[in-house]
Amino acid sequence: MICILVLIGAILSILGGVALVGLGGLMGAVGLGIFGAMGAVLGVVTLLIGIVSLVAFWWLWKMLKKGWTLAIILEVIGLILNLVSFNMGSVVGIVLALVIIVYLWMKKDLFV
């Protein structure tokens, strides 16, 4: 179940990253250069996080210790980002990150 949540998060990050890169290009094309550049950079970072999350998903699926470690790191980063940009949408992100962190922590001895 946790693997599927990480996979969904990875897919959403990749889609969001692609959308932000596209939006950044569109904003640059209409003359909002600095906002376009910031959108594109944010999109690339989000895309990279999504790709790293896919790796974490695969390693979790294989029950590897490095997958556990990577997933914990990604969830802590996500938790911090959701706490910093607190809004109604981030409440779901905070709860999901906490659930994943607590569950993975309880099952850490299963990963080799």
Chimera marker file (.cmm) of the C-alpha trace (Angstrom):
<marker_set name="trace">
<marker id="1" x="0.000" y="0.000" z="0.000" r="1" g="1" b="0" radius="0.5"/>
<marker id="2" x="2.793" y="2.413" z="0.882" r="1" g="1" b="0" radius="0.5"/>
<marker id="3" x="4.494" y="1.619" z="-2.441" r="1" g="1" b="0" radius="0.5"/>
<marker id="4" x="1.339" y="2.615" z="-4.297" r="1" g="1" b="0" radius="0.5"/>
<marker id="5" x="1.130" y="5.910" z="-2.372" r="1" g="1" b="0" radius="0.5"/>
<marker id="6" x="4.763" y="6.657" z="-3.237" r="1" g="1" b="0" radius="0.5"/>
<marker id="7" x="4.057" y="5.751" z="-6.889" r="1" g="1" b="0" radius="0.5"/>
<marker id="8" x="1.026" y="8.058" z="-7.009" r="1" g="1" b="0" radius="0.5"/>
<marker id="9" x="3.106" y="10.852" z="-5.492" r="1" g="1" b="0" radius="0.5"/>
<marker id="10" x="5.856" y="10.248" z="-8.054" r="1" g="1" b="0" radius="0.5"/>
<marker id="11" x="3.430" y="10.348" z="-10.972" r="1" g="1" b="0" radius="0.5"/>
<marker id="12" x="1.803" y="13.528" z="-9.676" r="1" g="1" b="0" radius="0.5"/>
<marker id="13" x="5.218" y="15.149" z="-9.184" r="1" g="1" b="0" radius="0.5"/>
<marker id="14" x="6.269" y="14.265" z="-12.711" r="1" g="1" b="0" radius="0.5"/>
<marker id="15" x="3.021" y="15.585" z="-14.188" r="1" g="1" b="0" radius="0.5"/>
<marker id="16" x="3.250" y="18.731" z="-12.054" r="1" g="1" b="0" radius="0.5"/>
<marker id="17" x="6.867" y="19.262" z="-13.075" r="1" g="1" b="0" radius="0.5"/>
<marker id="18" x="6.032" y="18.953" z="-16.766" r="1" g="1" b="0" radius="0.5"/>
<marker id="19" x="3.118" y="21.367" z="-16.313" r="1" g="1" b="0" radius="0.5"/>
<marker id="20" x="5.298" y="23.896" z="-14.483" r="1" g="1" b="0" radius="0.5"/>
<marker id="21" x="7.991" y="23.737" z="-17.160" r="1" g="1" b="0" radius="0.5"/>
<marker id="22" x="5.325" y="24.301" z="-19.812" r="1" g="1" b="0" radius="0.5"/>
<marker id="23" x="3.748" y="27.114" z="-17.832" r="1" g="1" b="0" radius="0.5"/>
<marker id="24" x="7.165" y="28.690" z="-17.337" r="1" g="1" b="0" radius="0.5"/>
<marker id="25" x="7.729" y="28.615" z="-21.085" r="1" g="1" b="0" radius="0.5"/>
<marker id="26" x="4.312" y="30.134" z="-21.715" r="1" g="1" b="0" radius="0.5"/>
<marker id="27" x="4.932" y="32.898" z="-19.182" r="1" g="1" b="0" radius="0.5"/>
<marker id="28" x="8.286" y="33.617" z="-20.789" r="1" g="1" b="0" radius="0.5"/>
<marker id="29" x="6.632" y="33.804" z="-24.200" r="1" g="1" b="0" radius="0.5"/>
<marker id="30" x="4.098" y="36.417" z="-23.072" r="1" g="1" b="0" radius="0.5"/>
<marker id="31" x="6.774" y="38.657" z="-21.594" r="1" g="1" b="0" radius="0.5"/>
<marker id="32" x="6.830" y="37.612" z="-17.951" r="1" g="1" b="0" radius="0.5"/>
<marker id="33" x="10.455" y="36.490" z="-18.170" r="1" g="1" b="0" radius="0.5"/>
<marker id="34" x="11.451" y="36.260" z="-14.519" r="1" g="1" b="0" radius="0.5"/>
<marker id="35" x="8.239" y="34.439" z="-13.576" r="1" g="1" b="0" radius="0.5"/>
<marker id="36" x="8.673" y="32.124" z="-16.531" r="1" g="1" b="0" radius="0.5"/>
<marker id="37" x="12.223" y="31.305" z="-15.493" r="1" g="1" b="0" radius="0.5"/>
<marker id="38" x="11.184" y="30.686" z="-11.886" r="1" g="1" b="0" radius="0.5"/>
<marker id="39" x="8.326" y="28.458" z="-13.072" r="1" g="1" b="0" radius="0.5"/>
<marker id="40" x="10.646" y="26.488" z="-15.311" r="1" g="1" b="0" radius="0.5"/>
<marker id="41" x="13.239" y="26.011" z="-12.551" r="1" g="1" b="0" radius="0.5"/>
<marker id="42" x="10.552" y="24.961" z="-10.080" r="1" g="1" b="0" radius="0.5"/>
<marker id="43" x="9.182" y="22.581" z="-12.705" r="1" g="1" b="0" radius="0.5"/>
<marker id="44" x="12.578" y="20.959" z="-13.255" r="1" g="1" b="0" radius="0.5"/>
<marker id="45" x="13.079" y="20.522" z="-9.498" r="1" g="1" b="0" radius="0.5"/>
<marker id="46" x="9.595" y="19.004" z="-9.170" r="1" g="1" b="0" radius="0.5"/>
<marker id="47" x="10.294" y="16.721" z="-12.129" r="1" g="1" b="0" radius="0.5"/>
<marker id="48" x="13.555" y="15.536" z="-10.541" r="1" g="1" b="0" radius="0.5"/>
<marker id="49" x="11.781" y="14.857" z="-7.240" r="1" g="1" b="0" radius="0.5"/>
<marker id="50" x="9.227" y="12.801" z="-9.162" r="1" g="1" b="0" radius="0.5"/>
<marker id="51" x="11.958" y="10.756" z="-10.837" r="1" g="1" b="0" radius="0.5"/>
<marker id="52" x="13.708" y="10.159" z="-7.502" r="1" g="1" b="0" radius="0.5"/>
<marker id="53" x="10.329" y="9.145" z="-6.058" r="1" g="1" b="0" radius="0.5"/>
<marker id="54" x="9.962" y="6.566" z="-8.839" r="1" g="1" b="0" radius="0.5"/>
<marker id="55" x="13.329" y="5.119" z="-7.815" r="1" g="1" b="0" radius="0.5"/>
<marker id="56" x="12.163" y="5.070" z="-4.174" r="1" g="1" b="0" radius="0.5"/>
<marker id="57" x="8.971" y="3.284" z="-5.248" r="1" g="1" b="0" radius="0.5"/>
<marker id="58" x="10.918" y="0.605" z="-7.090" r="1" g="1" b="0" radius="0.5"/>
<marker id="59" x="13.333" y="0.049" z="-4.202" r="1" g="1" b="0" radius="0.5"/>
<marker id="60" x="10.436" y="-0.084" z="-1.736" r="1" g="1" b="0" radius="0.5"/>
<marker id="61" x="8.699" y="-2.605" z="-3.980" r="1" g="1" b="0" radius="0.5"/>
<marker id="62" x="11.864" y="-4.733" z="-3.852" r="1" g="1" b="0" radius="0.5"/>
<marker id="63" x="11.986" y="-4.255" z="-0.033" r="1" g="1" b="0" radius="0.5"/>
<marker id="64" x="15.479" y="-2.740" z="-0.170" r="1" g="1" b="0" radius="0.5"/>
<marker id="65" x="16.862" y="-0.752" z="2.764" r="1" g="1" b="0" radius="0.5"/>
<marker id="66" x="17.987" y="2.042" z="0.422" r="1" g="1" b="0" radius="0.5"/>
<marker id="67" x="14.364" y="2.392" z="-0.723" r="1" g="1" b="0" radius="0.5"/>
<marker id="68" x="13.275" y="2.771" z="2.882" r="1" g="1" b="0" radius="0.5"/>
<marker id="69" x="15.923" y="5.437" z="3.471" r="1" g="1" b="0" radius="0.5"/>
<marker id="70" x="15.116" y="7.322" z="0.272" r="1" g="1" b="0" radius="0.5"/>
<marker id="71" x="11.370" y="7.221" z="0.968" r="1" g="1" b="0" radius="0.5"/>
<marker id="72" x="11.870" y="8.552" z="4.508" r="1" g="1" b="0" radius="0.5"/>
<marker id="73" x="14.037" y="11.410" z="3.179" r="1" g="1" b="0" radius="0.5"/>
<marker id="74" x="11.516" y="12.295" z="0.468" r="1" g="1" b="0" radius="0.5"/>
<marker id="75" x="8.574" y="12.186" z="2.870" r="1" g="1" b="0" radius="0.5"/>
<marker id="76" x="10.357" y="14.379" z="5.428" r="1" g="1" b="0" radius="0.5"/>
<marker id="77" x="11.148" y="16.905" z="2.673" r="1" g="1" b="0" radius="0.5"/>
<marker id="78" x="7.515" y="16.762" z="1.534" r="1" g="1" b="0" radius="0.5"/>
<marker id="79" x="6.306" y="17.185" z="5.102" r="1" g="1" b="0" radius="0.5"/>
<marker id="80" x="8.497" y="20.253" z="5.605" r="1" g="1" b="0" radius="0.5"/>
<marker id="81" x="7.373" y="21.791" z="2.305" r="1" g="1" b="0" radius="0.5"/>
<marker id="82" x="3.717" y="21.193" z="3.178" r="1" g="1" b="0" radius="0.5"/>
<marker id="83" x="4.202" y="22.750" z="6.606" r="1" g="1" b="0" radius="0.5"/>
<marker id="84" x="5.909" y="25.814" z="5.105" r="1" g="1" b="0" radius="0.5"/>
<marker id="85" x="3.256" y="26.359" z="2.440" r="1" g="1" b="0" radius="0.5"/>
<marker id="86" x="0.349" y="25.519" z="4.725" r="1" g="1" b="0" radius="0.5"/>
<marker id="87" x="-3.090" y="25.624" z="3.079" r="1" g="1" b="0" radius="0.5"/>
<marker id="88" x="-6.086" y="23.303" z="2.859" r="1" g="1" b="0" radius="0.5"/>
<marker id="89" x="-4.461" y="21.191" z="0.156" r="1" g="1" b="0" radius="0.5"/>
<marker id="90" x="-1.324" y="20.719" z="2.184" r="1" g="1" b="0" radius="0.5"/>
<marker id="91" x="-3.300" y="19.226" z="5.100" r="1" g="1" b="0" radius="0.5"/>
<marker id="92" x="-3.755" y="16.078" z="3.006" r="1" g="1" b="0" radius="0.5"/>
<marker id="93" x="-0.047" y="16.095" z="2.146" r="1" g="1" b="0" radius="0.5"/>
<marker id="94" x="0.904" y="16.486" z="5.804" r="1" g="1" b="0" radius="0.5"/>
<marker id="95" x="-1.338" y="13.612" z="6.883" r="1" g="1" b="0" radius="0.5"/>
<marker id="96" x="-0.129" y="11.317" z="4.082" r="1" g="1" b="0" radius="0.5"/>
<marker id="97" x="3.524" y="12.113" z="4.760" r="1" g="1" b="0" radius="0.5"/>
<marker id="98" x="3.075" y="11.407" z="8.468" r="1" g="1" b="0" radius="0.5"/>
<marker id="99" x="1.252" y="8.128" z="7.782" r="1" g="1" b="0" radius="0.5"/>
<marker id="100" x="3.976" y="6.974" z="5.387" r="1" g="1" b="0" radius="0.5"/>
<marker id="101" x="6.801" y="7.993" z="7.736" r="1" g="1" b="0" radius="0.5"/>
<marker id="102" x="5.233" y="6.314" z="10.767" r="1" g="1" b="0" radius="0.5"/>
<marker id="103" x="4.376" y="3.129" z="8.861" r="1" g="1" b="0" radius="0.5"/>
<marker id="104" x="7.818" y="2.849" z="7.272" r="1" g="1" b="0" radius="0.5"/>
<marker id="105" x="9.462" y="3.503" z="10.635" r="1" g="1" b="0" radius="0.5"/>
<marker id="106" x="7.414" y="0.725" z="12.256" r="1" g="1" b="0" radius="0.5"/>
<marker id="107" x="8.336" y="-1.732" z="9.491" r="1" g="1" b="0" radius="0.5"/>
<marker id="108" x="11.994" y="-0.757" z="9.017" r="1" g="1" b="0" radius="0.5"/>
<marker id="109" x="13.255" y="-4.187" z="10.080" r="1" g="1" b="0" radius="0.5"/>
<marker id="110" x="11.521" y="-5.797" z="7.058" r="1" g="1" b="0" radius="0.5"/>
<marker id="111" x="13.793" y="-4.017" z="4.590" r="1" g="1" b="0" radius="0.5"/>
<marker id="112" x="17.106" y="-5.654" z="3.722" r="1" g="1" b="0" radius="0.5"/>
<link id1="1" id2="2" r="1" g="1" b="0" radius="0.2"/>
<link id1="2" id2="3" r="1" g="1" b="0" radius="0.2"/>
<link id1="3" id2="4" r="1" g="1" b="0" radius="0.2"/>
<link id1="4" id2="5" r="1" g="1" b="0" radius="0.2"/>
<link id1="5" id2="6" r="1" g="1" b="0" radius="0.2"/>
<link id1="6" id2="7" r="1" g="1" b="0" radius="0.2"/>
<link id1="7" id2="8" r="1" g="1" b="0" radius="0.2"/>
<link id1="8" id2="9" r="1" g="1" b="0" radius="0.2"/>
<link id1="9" id2="10" r="1" g="1" b="0" radius="0.2"/>
<link id1="10" id2="11" r="1" g="1" b="0" radius="0.2"/>
<link id1="11" id2="12" r="1" g="1" b="0" radius="0.2"/>
<link id1="12" id2="13" r="1" g="1" b="0" radius="0.2"/>
<link id1="13" id2="14" r="1" g="1" b="0" radius="0.2"/>
<link id1="14" id2="15" r="1" g="1" b="0" radius="0.2"/>
<link id1="15" id2="16" r="1" g="1" b="0" radius="0.2"/>
<link id1="16" id2="17" r="1" g="1" b="0" radius="0.2"/>
<link id1="17" id2="18" r="1" g="1" b="0" radius="0.2"/>
<link id1="18" id2="19" r="1" g="1" b="0" radius="0.2"/>
<link id1="19" id2="20" r="1" g="1" b="0" radius="0.2"/>
<link id1="20" id2="21" r="1" g="1" b="0" radius="0.2"/>
<link id1="21" id2="22" r="1" g="1" b="0" radius="0.2"/>
<link id1="22" id2="23" r="1" g="1" b="0" radius="0.2"/>
<link id1="23" id2="24" r="1" g="1" b="0" radius="0.2"/>
<link id1="24" id2="25" r="1" g="1" b="0" radius="0.2"/>
<link id1="25" id2="26" r="1" g="1" b="0" radius="0.2"/>
<link id1="26" id2="27" r="1" g="1" b="0" radius="0.2"/>
<link id1="27" id2="28" r="1" g="1" b="0" radius="0.2"/>
<link id1="28" id2="29" r="1" g="1" b="0" radius="0.2"/>
<link id1="29" id2="30" r="1" g="1" b="0" radius="0.2"/>
<link id1="30" id2="31" r="1" g="1" b="0" radius="0.2"/>
<link id1="31" id2="32" r="1" g="1" b="0" radius="0.2"/>
<link id1="32" id2="33" r="1" g="1" b="0" radius="0.2"/>
<link id1="33" id2="34" r="1" g="1" b="0" radius="0.2"/>
<link id1="34" id2="35" r="1" g="1" b="0" radius="0.2"/>
<link id1="35" id2="36" r="1" g="1" b="0" radius="0.2"/>
<link id1="36" id2="37" r="1" g="1" b="0" radius="0.2"/>
<link id1="37" id2="38" r="1" g="1" b="0" radius="0.2"/>
<link id1="38" id2="39" r="1" g="1" b="0" radius="0.2"/>
<link id1="39" id2="40" r="1" g="1" b="0" radius="0.2"/>
<link id1="40" id2="41" r="1" g="1" b="0" radius="0.2"/>
<link id1="41" id2="42" r="1" g="1" b="0" radius="0.2"/>
<link id1="42" id2="43" r="1" g="1" b="0" radius="0.2"/>
<link id1="43" id2="44" r="1" g="1" b="0" radius="0.2"/>
<link id1="44" id2="45" r="1" g="1" b="0" radius="0.2"/>
<link id1="45" id2="46" r="1" g="1" b="0" radius="0.2"/>
<link id1="46" id2="47" r="1" g="1" b="0" radius="0.2"/>
<link id1="47" id2="48" r="1" g="1" b="0" radius="0.2"/>
<link id1="48" id2="49" r="1" g="1" b="0" radius="0.2"/>
<link id1="49" id2="50" r="1" g="1" b="0" radius="0.2"/>
<link id1="50" id2="51" r="1" g="1" b="0" radius="0.2"/>
<link id1="51" id2="52" r="1" g="1" b="0" radius="0.2"/>
<link id1="52" id2="53" r="1" g="1" b="0" radius="0.2"/>
<link id1="53" id2="54" r="1" g="1" b="0" radius="0.2"/>
<link id1="54" id2="55" r="1" g="1" b="0" radius="0.2"/>
<link id1="55" id2="56" r="1" g="1" b="0" radius="0.2"/>
<link id1="56" id2="57" r="1" g="1" b="0" radius="0.2"/>
<link id1="57" id2="58" r="1" g="1" b="0" radius="0.2"/>
<link id1="58" id2="59" r="1" g="1" b="0" radius="0.2"/>
<link id1="59" id2="60" r="1" g="1" b="0" radius="0.2"/>
<link id1="60" id2="61" r="1" g="1" b="0" radius="0.2"/>
<link id1="61" id2="62" r="1" g="1" b="0" radius="0.2"/>
<link id1="62" id2="63" r="1" g="1" b="0" radius="0.2"/>
<link id1="63" id2="64" r="1" g="1" b="0" radius="0.2"/>
<link id1="64" id2="65" r="1" g="1" b="0" radius="0.2"/>
<link id1="65" id2="66" r="1" g="1" b="0" radius="0.2"/>
<link id1="66" id2="67" r="1" g="1" b="0" radius="0.2"/>
<link id1="67" id2="68" r="1" g="1" b="0" radius="0.2"/>
<link id1="68" id2="69" r="1" g="1" b="0" radius="0.2"/>
<link id1="69" id2="70" r="1" g="1" b="0" radius="0.2"/>
<link id1="70" id2="71" r="1" g="1" b="0" radius="0.2"/>
<link id1="71" id2="72" r="1" g="1" b="0" radius="0.2"/>
<link id1="72" id2="73" r="1" g="1" b="0" radius="0.2"/>
<link id1="73" id2="74" r="1" g="1" b="0" radius="0.2"/>
<link id1="74" id2="75" r="1" g="1" b="0" radius="0.2"/>
<link id1="75" id2="76" r="1" g="1" b="0" radius="0.2"/>
<link id1="76" id2="77" r="1" g="1" b="0" radius="0.2"/>
<link id1="77" id2="78" r="1" g="1" b="0" radius="0.2"/>
<link id1="78" id2="79" r="1" g="1" b="0" radius="0.2"/>
<link id1="79" id2="80" r="1" g="1" b="0" radius="0.2"/>
<link id1="80" id2="81" r="1" g="1" b="0" radius="0.2"/>
<link id1="81" id2="82" r="1" g="1" b="0" radius="0.2"/>
<link id1="82" id2="83" r="1" g="1" b="0" radius="0.2"/>
<link id1="83" id2="84" r="1" g="1" b="0" radius="0.2"/>
<link id1="84" id2="85" r="1" g="1" b="0" radius="0.2"/>
<link id1="85" id2="86" r="1" g="1" b="0" radius="0.2"/>
<link id1="86" id2="87" r="1" g="1" b="0" radius="0.2"/>
<link id1="87" id2="88" r="1" g="1" b="0" radius="0.2"/>
<link id1="88" id2="89" r="1" g="1" b="0" radius="0.2"/>
<link id1="89" id2="90" r="1" g="1" b="0" radius="0.2"/>
<link id1="90" id2="91" r="1" g="1" b="0" radius="0.2"/>
<link id1="91" id2="92" r="1" g="1" b="0" radius="0.2"/>
<link id1="92" id2="93" r="1" g="1" b="0" radius="0.2"/>
<link id1="93" id2="94" r="1" g="1" b="0" radius="0.2"/>
<link id1="94" id2="95" r="1" g="1" b="0" radius="0.2"/>
<link id1="95" id2="96" r="1" g="1" b="0" radius="0.2"/>
<link id1="96" id2="97" r="1" g="1" b="0" radius="0.2"/>
<link id1="97" id2="98" r="1" g="1" b="0" radius="0.2"/>
<link id1="98" id2="99" r="1" g="1" b="0" radius="0.2"/>
<link id1="99" id2="100" r="1" g="1" b="0" radius="0.2"/>
<link id1="100" id2="101" r="1" g="1" b="0" radius="0.2"/>
<link id1="101" id2="102" r="1" g="1" b="0" radius="0.2"/>
<link id1="102" id2="103" r="1" g="1" b="0" radius="0.2"/>
<link id1="103" id2="104" r="1" g="1" b="0" radius="0.2"/>
<link id1="104" id2="105" r="1" g="1" b="0" radius="0.2"/>
<link id1="105" id2="106" r="1" g="1" b="0" radius="0.2"/>
<link id1="106" id2="107" r="1" g="1" b="0" radius="0.2"/>
<link id1="107" id2="108" r="1" g="1" b="0" radius="0.2"/>
<link id1="108" id2="109" r="1" g="1" b="0" radius="0.2"/>
<link id1="109" id2="110" r="1" g="1" b="0" radius="0.2"/>
<link id1="110" id2="111" r="1" g="1" b="0" radius="0.2"/>
<link id1="111" id2="112" r="1" g="1" b="0" radius="0.2"/>
</marker_set>
